[in-house]
Amino acid sequence: MTEEEARSWIHARFDVSRETLLDRYATLLRAESENQNLIARSTLDEIWSRHLLDSAQLIPLAAEAPDGAWLDVGSGAGLPGIVAAILTDRSIVLAEPRGRRVAFLRDVADQLGLAARITVYPGKIENYEPKVPVAIVSARAVAELSQLLASTIHSTDLSTIWVLPKGRNAQSEVAAARRAWQGVFHVEPSLTQLDSGIVVARGVRRK
């Protein structure tokens, strides 16, 4: 998918003011990538197709989630968490243990006027304790599915929807996870990488 096609997909589904915020975020992301390795340098000219759309496509997959926060695990550059904050009205929790990335995420939240809805948790997800279960969990290239479920299950309940880009191993990771986990799991094709899948799950609990 080209950069223009990625922009068009987002433009057709979200209002122009949010698209403008995405542009500002992309500028901040490019600038900070000069100081730390937030995204691969080879993708800096494909931010819309490789990163922004890759994140935005998760939002419709979580459309049936209840009210509540969106938890983005290992948020790093803010993908998909910052994109979710821009394109939805949810409270967003960005869990990120690395100090320089925590500072970047907080700066982005301030500069985009989103600090009131974004909480940056500067630690390991295993230690995060929400007051109420989160509505959505996302994680982009963080851990194998079974490991990810184990580290975050304490933050969720049976109504939580998980939207997890897993690459070409999505189906095999679901098969492995089903040995220890119950729930409704399916794999959606990615719009941005044709050989990749996104695991969507709900009702997740240990067997």
C-alpha positions in Angstrom: 0.0 0.0 0.0 1.3 3.4 -0.9 1.5 6.4 1.4 -1.3 8.1 -0.4 -3.5 5.0 -0.1 -2.8 4.8 3.6 -3.8 8.4 4.1 -6.9 7.9 2.1 -8.0 4.9 4.2 -7.6 6.9 7.4 -9.2 10.0 5.8 -12.3 8.0 4.9 -12.9 6.8 8.4 -11.7 9.6 10.7 -12.2 13.4 10.6 -9.7 15.8 9.2 -8.6 17.3 12.6 -7.5 13.9 13.7 -5.6 13.4 10.4 -3.8 16.7 11.1 -2.8 15.4 14.5 -1.4 12.3 12.9 0.7 14.5 10.6 2.1 16.3 13.7 2.8 13.0 15.4 4.6 11.7 12.3 6.8 14.8 12.4 7.7 14.3 16.0 8.4 10.6 15.3 10.8 11.4 12.5 12.6 14.0 14.5 13.1 11.8 17.6 14.2 8.9 15.4 17.4 10.9 14.9 18.1 10.6 18.6 16.9 7.1 19.4 15.9 4.0 17.4 12.1 4.3 17.6 11.3 2.8 14.2 13.5 1.4 11.5 15.2 4.1 9.5 14.3 2.3 6.3 10.6 3.0 7.1 10.9 6.7 7.8 9.6 7.5 4.3 6.7 5.1 4.7 5.4 6.2 8.1 1.7 6.3 7.0 1.6 2.9 5.4 4.1 1.1 7.6 3.2 2.6 11.0 0.2 4.9 11.2 -2.2 2.8 9.1 -0.7 -0.4 10.6 -1.9 1.0 14.0 -5.2 2.6 12.8 -6.5 -0.6 11.4 -6.7 -2.0 14.9 -9.4 0.5 15.9 -12.3 -1.1 13.9 -11.3 -4.5 15.2 -11.9 -3.3 18.7 -15.2 -1.5 18.0 -17.3 -3.7 20.2 -15.1 -3.2 23.3 -16.9 -1.8 26.4 -16.2 1.6 27.8 -12.8 1.8 29.5 -9.1 2.3 28.8 -7.0 1.1 25.9 -3.7 -0.5 27.3 -0.8 -0.5 24.8 1.9 -2.8 26.0 5.6 -2.1 25.2 4.4 1.1 23.5 7.9 2.2 22.4 7.4 4.9 19.8 3.7 5.1 20.6 2.5 2.6 18.1 -0.3 1.8 18.2 -1.1 3.7 21.5 -0.6 7.3 20.3 -2.5 6.6 17.1 -5.4 5.2 19.2 -5.3 8.3 21.3 -5.5 10.5 18.2 -8.2 8.6 16.4 -10.5 7.6 19.4 -11.8 9.4 22.5 -10.6 6.7 24.9 -8.3 7.0 27.8 -5.0 5.4 26.8 -2.3 3.8 28.9 1.1 3.4 27.4 3.2 0.8 29.2 6.8 1.3 28.5 9.8 0.5 30.8 12.6 2.3 28.8 13.3 5.8 30.2 14.1 7.6 27.0 11.0 6.3 25.3 8.9 7.2 28.4 10.2 10.8 28.0 9.3 10.8 24.3 5.8 9.5 24.9 5.1 12.1 27.6 6.4 14.9 25.3 4.2 13.7 22.4 1.2 13.6 24.7 1.9 17.2 25.8 2.6 18.5 22.3 -0.5 17.0 20.8 -2.7 18.2 23.6 -3.6 14.6 24.6 -2.0 14.6 28.1 -5.4 14.5 29.8 -6.2 11.2 28.1 -2.8 9.5 28.0 -1.1 7.9 31.0 2.4 6.7 30.5 3.2 3.8 32.8 7.0 3.7 33.2 7.5 0.1 34.1 7.0 -3.6 33.3 3.5 -4.6 32.4 3.5 -7.3 35.0 3.6 -4.6 37.7 0.8 -2.4 36.2 -2.3 -2.5 38.4 -5.3 -0.7 36.9 -8.2 0.3 39.2 -10.6 -1.3 36.8 -10.0 -3.8 34.0 -9.0 -2.3 30.7 -11.3 -2.5 27.7 -8.7 -3.1 25.0 -5.2 -4.5 25.0 -2.7 -3.9 22.1 0.9 -4.9 21.7 3.0 -4.6 18.6 6.0 -6.9 18.3 6.4 -7.4 22.1 6.2 -11.1 22.9 4.8 -14.4 21.8 1.1 -14.6 22.3 1.0 -17.0 25.3 3.6 -15.0 27.1 1.8 -11.8 26.4 -1.5 -13.1 27.7 0.2 -14.3 30.9 1.8 -10.9 31.5 -1.3 -8.9 31.0 -4.3 -11.1 32.1 -4.4 -9.4 35.5 -5.3 -6.1 33.9 -8.3 -7.5 32.0 -11.7 -9.2 32.3 -13.8 -11.4 30.1 -15.1 -8.4 28.2 -11.7 -7.1 27.2 -10.8 -7.2 23.5 -7.2 -7.9 22.5 -5.9 -6.6 19.1 -2.4 -8.0 18.6 -0.5 -7.7 15.3 1.5 -10.9 15.1 3.1 -11.1 11.7 3.2 -14.3 9.7 3.2 -16.5 12.8 -0.3 -15.4 14.0 -2.0 -18.7 13.3 0.7 -20.8 14.9 0.8 -18.6 18.0 -3.0 -18.9 18.4 -2.7 -22.7 18.2 0.0 -22.7 20.8 -1.9 -20.4 23.1 -5.0 -22.5 23.0 -3.1 -25.2 25.0 -3.2 -23.0 28.1 -5.9 -20.4 27.3 -9.6 -20.3 26.6 -11.4 -17.6 24.7 -12.6 -16.7 21.2 -9.5 -16.2 19.0 -9.4 -15.4 15.3 -6.9 -13.9 12.9 -7.6 -10.9 10.7 -5.4 -10.2 7.7 -3.3 -7.1 7.9 -4.0 -4.2 5.5 -0.3 -3.2 5.5 1.5 -6.6 5.2 -0.3 -9.2 3.2 1.4 -12.2 4.8 0.7 -10.9 8.3 -2.2 -11.4 10.7 -3.7 -9.6 13.6 -4.9 -11.8 16.5 -8.3 -10.6 17.9 -9.4 -12.2 21.1 -12.0 -11.8 23.8 -13.2 -13.9 26.8 -9.6 -14.8 27.5 -9.0 -16.8 30.6 -6.7 -19.6 31.7 -7.8 -23.2 31.3 
